[in-house]
Amino acid sequence: MRMRILLLGADSLMGQAVLRLAAAEEIAIDAVERPAQGWKAEQLKDWFTEYQPDAVVNLAFYHQHFQLGSNDGDNLALQRKFGKELIALSKQADSLLFLLSSARVFDGLKTTAYTEKDALAPGDALGQLHVDMEKQLKDHCARHVMLRLGWVLDGSPDGQLVGLLQQLRNGEPMLLAEEWRGNPTPVNDAARVVLAILKQLDCDAPLYGTYHYGSSEASSWISFVKSLAQELLATKQLDSVPTIRSVPFDQQLDSAWEPQNAVLSSRRLLMAFGIKPRAWRAQLPELLASVSHDSQAE
């Protein structure tokens, strides 16, 4: 790869997945892990000076956004400051900037999949942060990619997937929302898309802008959990069929605040980059096999 790429958040499970895929293709990426004192905007200038990146991929707050859904005010203020400084430095250095956003930028009221043309209407502080960073990026960095993701699944001990697996194995009745819909997306699949985009941009393809990705096909949360249970039963990781009952969306405790409809259309990504969505059901065995390793590494 001709571009010199700097990846922030190399210690995150998303960052680790991107680096593994890059290493398999002998693609060199400069990687920065979370400093002991946490991510600070003041550190960015030194990293730009040290690495002189042609492109920056920011996964620094991946875990807070896609596993915790954190709305802590102080932490969001830190992220906002970090993001603004990163955008300013990228503009100054004329570096390509690659950021992640989420389905939280939408209100979830639409009955079909969201496209990049749909109006933004965030329902919580994290969604508003994503909207604000998207606007900052578009206004100040001509060379940018904003990739919106929905339900990203990884082996984080405090993430939703591991919580679901614990509930299933404990044999407790589960109350889940039928109306809550999205694209279950294994972290390795999301990382595949990130690297594929970077490889094409390295060929000077001017395909900048905002894109959506979610593994196919869209699913309700309860249907996704039932598929998890079937896989666990088939591989003898579960002794008996769990009790799973449907409840209204507003009684779904695991959702925190997320849009009721988080389904994202990946068509623009397919048309621009030729990146085809992979079926999440076919990826379940690999995802579940990785959970134990990821839980220990996190």
C-alpha positions in Angstrom: 0.0 0.0 0.0 1.4 3.4 -1.0 -0.5 5.4 1.6 1.0 5.6 5.1 -1.9 4.7 7.3 -2.2 5.6 11.0 -4.7 3.6 13.0 -5.8 5.0 16.4 -7.3 2.4 18.7 -5.1 -0.6 17.8 -6.0 -2.2 21.1 -9.8 -2.2 20.4 -11.3 -5.4 19.1 -12.1 -3.6 15.8 -8.5 -2.3 15.6 -7.1 -5.8 16.2 -9.3 -7.2 13.5 -8.2 -4.6 11.0 -4.5 -5.2 11.8 -4.9 -9.0 11.5 -6.5 -8.7 8.1 -3.8 -6.2 7.0 -1.0 -8.4 8.2 -2.4 -11.3 6.2 -2.0 -9.2 3.1 1.3 -7.8 4.2 -0.1 -4.3 4.5 1.8 -2.1 6.9 -0.2 0.1 9.2 1.2 2.3 11.9 -0.9 1.6 15.0 -1.4 3.5 18.2 -3.0 1.9 21.3 -4.9 3.7 24.0 -2.4 5.6 26.2 -2.4 4.8 29.9 -4.0 8.1 30.7 -6.6 7.7 28.0 -7.2 9.4 24.7 -6.4 13.2 24.8 -6.7 15.7 22.0 -3.4 17.2 22.9 -1.6 13.9 21.9 -2.7 14.0 18.3 -0.2 16.6 17.1 2.7 14.5 18.3 1.4 11.5 16.4 0.9 13.4 13.2 4.5 14.7 13.5 5.9 11.2 14.3 4.0 9.2 11.7 3.3 11.7 8.9 0.2 9.8 7.8 -1.4 10.0 4.4 -4.6 8.5 6.0 -5.9 8.3 9.5 -8.4 5.7 10.8 -9.9 6.6 14.1 -11.1 3.7 16.1 -10.1 5.3 19.4 -13.7 5.2 20.9 -15.0 2.1 19.1 -15.7 0.3 22.3 -17.6 3.1 23.9 -19.7 3.7 20.8 -20.5 0.2 19.6 -20.4 -2.0 22.7 -21.3 0.3 25.6 -23.4 2.9 23.8 -22.0 5.3 26.4 -23.8 8.6 27.0 -21.5 9.9 29.8 -21.4 13.6 29.4 -17.7 14.1 30.4 -16.6 11.3 28.2 -18.6 12.7 25.2 -17.1 16.1 25.7 -13.6 14.6 25.6 -14.5 12.7 22.4 -15.8 15.9 20.9 -12.6 17.8 21.6 -10.6 14.8 20.3 -12.6 14.6 17.1 -12.4 18.3 16.4 -8.6 18.4 16.8 -8.2 15.2 14.7 -10.3 16.9 11.9 -8.3 20.1 12.1 -4.9 18.3 11.9 -6.1 16.1 9.1 -7.2 19.2 7.1 -3.9 20.9 7.8 -1.9 17.8 6.7 -4.2 17.0 3.8 -4.6 13.5 5.2 -7.5 11.3 4.4 -9.6 10.8 7.5 -11.7 7.7 8.1 -14.3 7.8 10.9 -17.0 5.5 12.1 -20.5 6.6 12.8 -23.6 4.6 13.7 -27.3 4.1 13.1 -27.9 6.2 16.2 -28.0 9.2 13.8 -31.5 8.2 12.8 -34.7 8.3 14.8 -35.7 4.7 13.9 -39.2 5.5 12.8 -38.7 4.6 9.1 -40.1 1.2 8.2 -37.5 0.4 5.5 -33.7 0.4 5.5 -32.0 3.7 6.0 -29.9 5.1 3.2 -27.2 7.8 3.2 -29.8 10.3 1.9 -32.2 10.0 4.9 -32.6 12.9 7.3 -30.6 12.8 10.5 -32.6 12.8 13.7 -30.5 11.4 16.7 -32.4 10.4 19.8 -29.6 10.6 22.4 -26.3 12.4 23.2 -24.1 9.8 21.5 -26.2 10.0 18.3 -25.9 13.8 18.4 -22.1 13.5 18.8 -22.0 11.3 15.7 -24.1 13.9 13.8 -21.9 16.7 14.9 -18.7 14.9 13.9 -20.1 14.0 10.5 -20.9 17.6 9.8 -17.4 18.8 11.0 -15.8 16.2 8.8 -17.8 17.1 5.7 -17.2 20.8 6.2 -13.5 20.7 6.8 -12.0 17.5 5.2 -12.6 17.1 1.5 -10.8 13.7 1.6 -12.9 11.7 4.1 -14.8 8.5 4.6 -17.6 8.2 7.2 -18.7 4.6 7.6 -22.0 4.1 9.5 -22.4 0.8 11.2 -25.3 -0.7 13.3 -25.1 -3.7 15.5 -21.4 -4.6 15.7 -20.8 -7.9 17.5 -17.6 -8.8 19.2 -16.3 -10.7 22.3 -16.1 -7.7 24.7 -16.9 -9.0 28.2 -19.2 -6.0 28.8 -20.7 -6.1 25.2 -24.1 -7.2 24.2 -23.1 -10.4 22.6 -21.3 -11.8 25.6 -24.3 -10.7 27.8 -26.7 -12.6 25.5 -24.5 -15.7 25.6 -24.4 -15.6 29.4 -28.2 -15.3 29.6 -28.7 -18.2 27.2 -26.3 -20.5 29.1 -27.8 -19.5 32.5 -31.2 -20.8 31.3 -33.0 -17.7 32.4 -36.2 -16.7 30.5 -35.3 -13.9 28.1 -37.7 -11.1 27.2 -36.7 -9.6 23.8 -38.1 -7.2 21.3 -39.5 -8.4 18.0 -39.8 -4.9 16.7 -36.2 -4.0 17.3 -34.5 -4.5 13.9 -31.0 -4.1 12.6 -28.0 -5.8 10.8 -26.1 -8.1 13.1 -22.5 -7.4 11.9 -19.5 -9.5 13.3 -16.5 -7.2 14.0 -14.3 -9.2 11.5 -16.8 -8.4 8.8 -16.8 -4.7 9.6 -13.0 -4.7 9.7 -13.0 -6.4 6.3 -15.0 -3.5 4.9 -12.7 -0.9 6.5 -9.6 -2.4 4.9 -11.3 -2.9 1.5 -12.2 0.7 1.4 -8.7 1.8 2.3 -7.2 -0.5 -0.4 -9.3 1.2 -3.1 -8.6 4.7 -1.9 -4.9 3.8 -2.1 -5.4 3.4 -5.8 -6.5 7.1 -6.0 -10.1 6.3 -6.4 -11.8 9.6 -5.3 -14.7 7.8 -3.6 -15.0 10.0 -0.6 -18.2 10.5 1.5 -20.6 8.7 3.7 -21.4 5.0 3.4 -23.4 2.4 5.3 -22.5 -1.2 6.0 -24.4 -4.0 7.7 -24.0 -7.8 7.2 -27.0 -9.3 5.4 -29.8 -9.9 6.1 -31.7 -7.6 8.4 -33.1 -9.2 11.5 -35.2 -8.6 14.6 -33.3 -8.8 17.8 -35.3 -11.8 19.0 -34.7 -13.7 15.7 -31.0 -13.0 16.0 -30.9 -14.4 19.6 -32.9 -17.5 18.5 -30.3 -18.1 15.8 -27.5 -17.8 18.4 -29.4 -20.4 20.5 -29.7 -22.7 17.6 -25.9 -22.5 16.9 -25.1 -23.2 20.5 -27.4 -26.2 20.6 -26.0 -27.6 17.4 -22.4 -27.3 18.8 -23.5 -28.7 22.2 -22.6 -25.4 24.0 -26.2 -25.3 25.3 -28.0 -28.2 27.0 -31.6 -27.2 26.4 -33.8 -24.9 24.3 -34.0 -21.5 26.1 -37.2 -19.7 26.9 -37.4 -16.6 24.7 -40.5 -14.4 24.8 -41.4 -11.3 22.8 -42.0 -8.0 24.4 -42.7 -4.5 23.1 -39.6 -2.5 22.0 -40.0 0.0 24.9 -39.7 -2.9 27.4 -36.5 -4.2 25.8 -33.9 -3.6 28.6 -30.9 -4.4 26.5 -31.5 -1.6 23.9 -30.5 1.3 26.1 -31.3 4.1 23.6 -31.0 2.8 20.1 -33.3 3.4 17.1 -36.1 0.8 16.9 -35.2 0.4 13.2 -31.4 0.3 12.8 -31.4 -1.4 9.4 -28.8 0.1 7.1 -28.8 -0.2 3.3 -25.3 -1.1 2.0 -26.2 -0.5 -1.6 -24.1 2.7 -2.1 -21.0 1.0 -0.7 -21.6 -1.9 -3.1 -22.1 0.4 -6.1 -19.0 2.6 -5.3 -16.5 0.0 -4.0 -18.0 -3.3 -5.1 -17.9 -4.5 -1.5 -20.6 -7.2 -1.1 -22.3 -7.7 2.2 -21.7 -11.1 3.9 -24.4 -13.0 5.6 -24.2 -12.8 9.3 -25.7 -16.3 9.8 -22.8 -17.9 8.0 -20.4 -16.0 10.2 -21.9 -17.2 13.5 -19.6 -20.2 14.1 -16.5 -18.1 13.6 -17.9 -15.3 15.7 -18.8 -17.6 18.6 -15.4 -19.3 18.4 -13.7 -16.0 18.8 -15.7 -14.8 21.8 -13.6 -16.6 24.4 -10.3 -15.3 22.9 -11.6 -11.7 22.6 -13.1 -11.8 26.1 -9.6 -12.6 27.5 -7.8 -10.1 25.4 -10.1 -7.1 26.1 
